[in-house]
């Protein structure tokens, strides 16, 4: 079935961005991503109005769009800012944001973290009920793979091969070896599984390496897949893809450490979500394991490694600025 959302999307709105201040660059990229998401998300009459409404409620609730901006910046970096066809990358960037939003909706469910605020709004299950929130997440995950398979619309064999490569990478990042696996480790460590299995006793049971490994799956894998998807769809050679992948691995670690720090000392109004829940729930966190000062140092060191991975491959530009953004963000 062809839905209105299968219409090809126009190219990225932002032209090559030399000279734009970073905040303006990000603002434009977010606007372009939002416009593309609106076109790519399912709409009536191809789907029931309620599911179209519920997915949009969460997708357009004001997320930072880190992952799609990262995908677009990686594409720019590997092409020296001369990417001719933004439409080659935008669908993958949007698909990853759909998967990210699904993960937030499901993570907030009573069966998982039981959160009532996300992106500054009541969570999906609070507004639509648990059944619809499960389905909104399911729809976003599934639609993401439709978008990856269908867009960009071309029969060119090299682009088809890139799409397949990105599809596989995103599936691995989102699935049991990636985000879902990380969430399982998290639920197990914080005693949220109700299977009756013996469980480790929260933070005390998780050492530094295990905490890193959990977040490499839970948060890092999708961030890496976003950067890799941008580079691959832009036609980067393998060495550049590997450099972007390494950069994003370090970036993802820093992102998670900063996330844990913000959960301790961030402003709930700025963050748009409840804070302090992780520590209260006995979840293993970086500040809990290392302390706040050491956590800040670990985040800065990870960003240093991210920058070094780029520099070694002669890459940089907006990816360098994104590294700064991740380290210094307040939400
Ligand atoms: C339900 C399979 C499944 C997985 C959930 C990502 C995740 C796994 C849970 C989210 C819990 C959480 C707060 C993790 C910390 C890192 C993270 C993903 C933060 C939210 O991402 P942002 O800050 O959110 O990019 P926005 O709203 O800006 O897009």
Boltz pocket constraint, residues with backbone or C-beta under 6 A from the ligand:
constraints:
  - pocket:
      binder: B
      contacts: [[A, 62], [A, 63], [A, 64], [A, 65], [A, 66], [A, 100], [A, 102], [A, 103], [A, 104], [A, 106], [A, 107], [A, 119], [A, 174], [A, 179], [A, 180], [A, 183], [A, 218], [A, 219], [A, 255], [A, 256], [A, 259], [A, 331]]
      max_distance: 6.0
